[in-house]
Amino acid sequence: MSQTETIPLPADRKLGWGLAALVVAGNMIGSGVYLAPVALAPTGSSSLIGWLICGVGAMILAAVFAGLGRFQPDADGLSDFTRRGLGPFLGFQTAIAYWGVCLTGNVAVALAGTGYLAFFFPALAQPIPAALCNLVLIGVTTTAYATGARIAARLGAVTLVIGLLPLVLAIAAGAVAFSGQTFAASWNPSGLPLAQSVPASLVVIFWSFLGLESAAALSRLVRDPARDVGRASVGGVGLALVVYVAASVAVFGVIPAAELGQSTSPFADLAARVFGASVAGLVAACAVIKALGTIAGWTILGGETARSAAEQGYLPRWWGSAATPGRLPLSNPLINGTIMAGLVVMTSQPTLAGQFGLLIGACTVLTICLYALCCVSLFRFSRSAGWRALAVVGGLFSVMAVVAAAPGNIVPAVVLFGVASVGWLWVRRGRAGRVDPASAPL
């Protein structure tokens, strides 16, 4: 057995397509939508245009991952797709970048959960109490993953059902109390032309679709990747798009954009206006539970990405077992949990909205860049004109989304690429024997 082969998991330890689809949906429907109205308050209700644009792009990218799962069903995560299609250097870049996105994004998810806990405990809106709460949420989900990926996946699936309740109630509240006047008044608070304000909102909006690649990233854990990666990806994105559009219309149709910008729990505030404080408390509680499940899902992604990278020689052996590929050492979740705890402390900001915006901007741009690489890989894997056309369209969307991003969100991606390029020299020199030379492009 070569060092890039992994020991197959028993069938009863793998994820069926249904559970995989719930992981995809659960990783998307969570942190992004719960705090998105706050981050989008400057754009206002015209952000609906951005939701539709990003939704179409996300469906295209989900189809791209369906193609990758079909043509490379034995791939071990996102980095394996790019390694096989574009060579070990870009495989390494993908592994490091996606691993960083998973860990950093998890901190943003924890922030969303803490924001809704602040509905019950207002002190949590302050930096130090918020940081302590974030650490607790991350610690709980890291422990769940350390006991087994299926346990963490089930946690994410169960909390998805619970977490949809706040959005359903918010949509119902919007249907009852929707005001066309409020929606129109919030259409463009910044006063900028839509050609400027809408593109600037795309990075914040697309954050809510990150996770569409979850089934592909966890392909080693899926029973039938050739079939189920595509079904889980497309189905999860479709569900998320419907929920996002309905929730966005509801919240901007009831709460003025100026007030949304000051909120830490916009959907709870919406429910409170229409149904009363008791229902708002239920919404906030469900949102916290859903955030916990989303953290669990992204903890799996971060751990599996690091494990795969370690087995390919991209990370030290503490994240994966080179002797028995596919086995997750306990040091993996422990180190990842420690890194996330450090990120919580380092990124503390005066307000939750400021910290949330800082994290999601950098994570979204990085992830879209990885999507572009996966589109190029699909183009190389396929000889079909249809699949290649899909890859081109997905790649163009990814490039346009990055171009539309604010420079402050692009800089971290450029810096990480530079740092990772230096790290590649260390990988080539110190661990060259563990990197599969056959992975170079054909």
N, C-alpha and C positions, 0 to 999 in steps of 0.2 A: 504494500500500500504506500502510495506517495504521500509526502507530507502535506499536500494540499487536499487530500481526500479526508472526509469526515466519517466517523462511525455513525451509521444510520440509527436514528432513534426508533424504538419500538413503536408500532402503529398506535398503541393505546396511549402513548405519551405525546402524539402529534395533534395538531389542531385540524379539525374538520373545516370545510369551507364556511359553514355557518359561524363557528366561533372565530375564525379568521376574519370574516366580514365584520363581526362585532368589534374585534380589535381595531380594524381599520376605522370604522365609524366612531368608536370610542376615542381613538387617538385624535380624531379631527374635532368632533363635537365635544367641546370641553372648555379649555382655557380661552381659546380665541373668541368664541361667540359670547362668552360671559362678560368679558371686559371690552370687547370690540366697540360697543357704542360709546364708551368713554374715549377711546383713542380716536374714534371717527367723528367726535363732536365738532371739530373744526370744519370738517367736510360737510357734515349735516346729512339730511335725508337724500341728497344727491349721491351719497355713497352707494345707494341701490344700484346705480349704473356699474360701479366697481364690483359689486357682488355678482352681477350677471356676467361681467367680463371674466372674472376670476373663476366663476363656476364652469363656464364653457372651457376655459383653459385647463382646469383641473380634470374635467371629464376626458379631454384629449390626452393628458398625461397619464391618467388612470389606464386608458387604452394602451398607451406605450408600455406600461408595466405589465399589462396583460400579454402583450407580445413578447416581452422579455421572459416572462414565466413560461410561455409556450415554447420558445426556441432554446432556452437554457434552464430547464426545470431542475437541474441538479446544482445550480449556482447557490453559493452560500452568502446571500445578502447582497446589498447594493454594490459594495466594493468589488465583489466577484463579477458582477455584470460588466463594470467598467474595466476591470483587470483583463477579462477575457476579450473584450472588444477593443480596448485602447492601449493595453499594455500595463505592466506593473507600476510604472510611475504614477499614472492617473488612477490606477486602482488604489495605490497608497494615499493619494490626495483625497480620494473619495472616502476611504475608511477613516482618515483622521478628521476630515471636515464633518462627516455625518455623525461620527462619535461625539464631536464637540457640539454639534447642533442638538443632539439628543440630551446631553447633560445640561446645556445652557437653556434649552427650551423647557426642560423639566422645572427649572427654577421659575420661569415665567408662569408655568401651570400652577405651581405652588402659590405664586403671588395671587392668581385668580381665586384660588381656594381661600386664601387668607383675607382677600378683599370681601368675600361673602361672609366669612366668620366675623368680620368687623361689624356686620349688621347686628350681631348679638353682643359683641365686645368691642365697642368703639375704640378702645385703646390700641387695638391691633392695626389701626390705620397709621400709627406712629412707627418710625423705622425700626427701633430695637425690638419692641414686641412682635412686629410683623416678621422680622428675621427669625426670631425664636420659633414662631409658629411654622414658618417655612421649613425650618430644620426638622421639626416634629413630623410634618407631612412626608418629607423626603425619607426620613428614617423608617417610618412605617412601611412604605412601599418598597424600599430597599430590602427590608427584612422579608417581605412577601416574595420578592424575586429570588432571594437567597434560598428559599425553601423549595423553589421549583417554578419554571416558566408557566406551567399550566395553572398554578394557583394564582399567579399574578394576572394571567390572561382572563381567568374566570372572574377575578375581582373587577377587572375592567369591563367585562361583559355585563355583570350584574349592575354595576354602577351606571352603565350607559342607560339602562331602562329607568333607573331612578333619576338620572341626570336630565333625561328628556322632559320630566315633569315641569321644571321651571320654564322651559321654553314653550311647552304646550299651554301652561297657564298664562305666560306672557302673551302668546299669540291670541289666546281667548280674550285676555284683557284688552288687547289692541282691537280685536273685533268688536268688543262692547263699547269701548270709549274712544275709538279712533276719531281724530279730528283732522279733516282735510286742511283746515286753516293752520293748525299746528305743524302738520307735515310740510305744507308749502312755506311757512315762515322759516322752517329749519332747512330749506332746500340748499342754500348756499351761504352759510353764515360768514365765511371768509371774504366774500365779495369777489373772489378771483374768478376768471373765466373757467368754465368746466373743463376746458382743454388742459388747464393747469392743475386744478384741485383734484379731479378724479384720478388722473395718473399718479399723483402723489399719494393717494390713499390705497393704491393697489397692494403695496407691500404689507400694510397693516391688515388688509382684507385677506390676502392670500395666506397669511399666517394661519387663519382658521381652516385652510385646506391642507396644511402640512400634516402628514400622516397618511396621505393617499397612497404612499409607497409602502405602507406598513406590511402588507401581505408579501410583497416582493422582498423586503428587507428581512422578513422572517421566513423566507421560503424553505429553509432547512426544517422548520417546525411544522410546515403544512403537509398534509397527507398526499395531495396530488397537485403539485405546483403548476404543471402544464395547464390544468383546467381551473383550479381554484384560485390562483393568484389573480387572474383576470376577473372572475366572478366577484371576488371579495372587493377588489379595487373599485370597479365600476359601480357596484351596488352601494358601497359605502359612500362614495362621492355623490351619487344621485340623491341619497337620503339627506346628506349634509346640506346640499344645495337648496333643497326644498325648505328645510328647517331654517337655514340662514336667511333666506329672502323673506320668509314670513315673519321671522323674529325682528328683522331690521325694520320692516315696514311698521310693525306693531309698536316698537319702542319710540321711533321718531314721530309716530302719529299721535303719541300721548304726552311725551315729555319733551319740552323745548331743548334744543341742542345746547344752549348755554347752561342749563341745569345738568344735563348729562355729563358735561365736562368736569363737574365737581363730585360725581358719584363714585362710590366704590362697589356698588351692587345694583347696576341699572335695572335688571329684570325684577329684582325684589322691590325696588322703588316703584316700578311700573305696576306690579301686583298690589302694592300697598295703596296706590292711588285709586285703583278700581275695586278691589275686593276687601281691602282692609289690612291692618297690620298682622293679623293672625295668619292670613294666607301668605303675606310677604315673608314671614318667618319660615314657613314651609318651603317656599321657593329658595330662600337663602340656604336652608339646611340641605336641600337636594343638590344645590349647586356645589356645596362643599364636598358632599359625598362623591359627586361626579368628578370633581377635580382630583380627588384621591384616586379614583379609577384611571383617570387619564395619566396621572403621574406613574401609576403601575404599568400602563401600556408603554410609555416612553422609557421607563426603566428597563423593560425587556429589550426594546430596540437598542438602547445604549449598551446594555450588557452583551447582547448577541453580536453587535457590530464590533465591539472591542475583542470579543472572543475570536471571531473570524479573522480580525486583523492580526491578533497575536499568533494564530496558527499559520498565517501567511508570512510571518516574520516582520510585520509592520509595527507591532507593539511588543513590549517585553512579555515574557512567559507568564507573568502574574495574572494576565487577563485571559489566558487560554492555555490548554495543555497540548504542546507539540507532540508529546509521546502518545496521547490518546485524543486525537482531534474530535471535536464535538462535545467534549466533556467540559462542564463549566466549573472552574475552581472557585472556592468560596472567596478567594482574594478579589475576584472580579467585581462582584457587587459591593464589597467593602471599600475598595479603592474608588469605584465610581461614586459611591455615596459620599465619601470624604471629599472628592473633587466638587460635587454639587454643593456640599456644605460650605466649602471655600468660596464658591461663586455667589452664594447667598450673601455672605459677609462683604465680599468685594464690590458687589453691584448695588448695595443699599443706596436708595435715593430718598429725598424728602417726602415724595408721594408715591403711592402704589402705581398711579398712572404713569409717572415719569420713569419708574424702574421697568414697568411692563413694556413701555414703548422702546426703551433702550435695548432690551433683550430681544424682542420680537423682530425689530428691524434687521439686526445683524443675522439672526438665525434664518429669517426668510430669504434674504439675498443669498446666503450660503447654500441653502437647500435648493433654490431655483437653479443655481449654477450646477449642482449635482444632477438635477433633472435634465439639464441640457446635455450633460455628458452621457446620461443613460439613453437619451434620444439618439445620440451619435452611435452608441453601442448597438441599439436596435437596428439602425440603418446598416451597420456592418454585418449583423447576424442574418438579416433577412435578404432574400433575393426576390421577394414579391414587391411589385410596384405599389400595391396598396399599403403594405406595412412601411415601406420606405417613405411614402408620401406622409403617412401619419407621423413618422419620426421627424420629418422635416418641419411639419406644422408645429409639433410639440417643441422642437428646438427653437423655432422662430418666436413662439409665445414666450418661452423662457428668456430668450435674449431681450425681448421687448420689455418684459417685467423687470429685469435687472436695470435696463436703461432708464426706466421710469422711476427707479428708486432714488431716494435722497442720497447725496454723496456721503453723508455720515453713516449710512447703512452699507455702502459699498466698501468703504475703507477697511472695516474689520475683515471682510472676505479677502481683500488683496493682501492684508497683513498675514492672515492665516496661510494663504497660498505660499507666501515668501518663507514663513517659518517652517512650513511643512516641506518645502523644497530643500531647505538646509537639513531637515531631519531625514530626507531621503538619502542624502549622502552618507549619513550614519547607518541607515538600513543597508545600503549597498556595501559598505565597508565591513560593518560588524556582523551582519546577519545575512549576507548574500546567499549563503548555502541553504537558507530556509525559504528563500523566495523562488518560486517556480519559474525557471527560465523559459518554459514552454508557453508562459502566459503572454509573451510578446505578440503584438498584432500580426496577423497573417499577411 
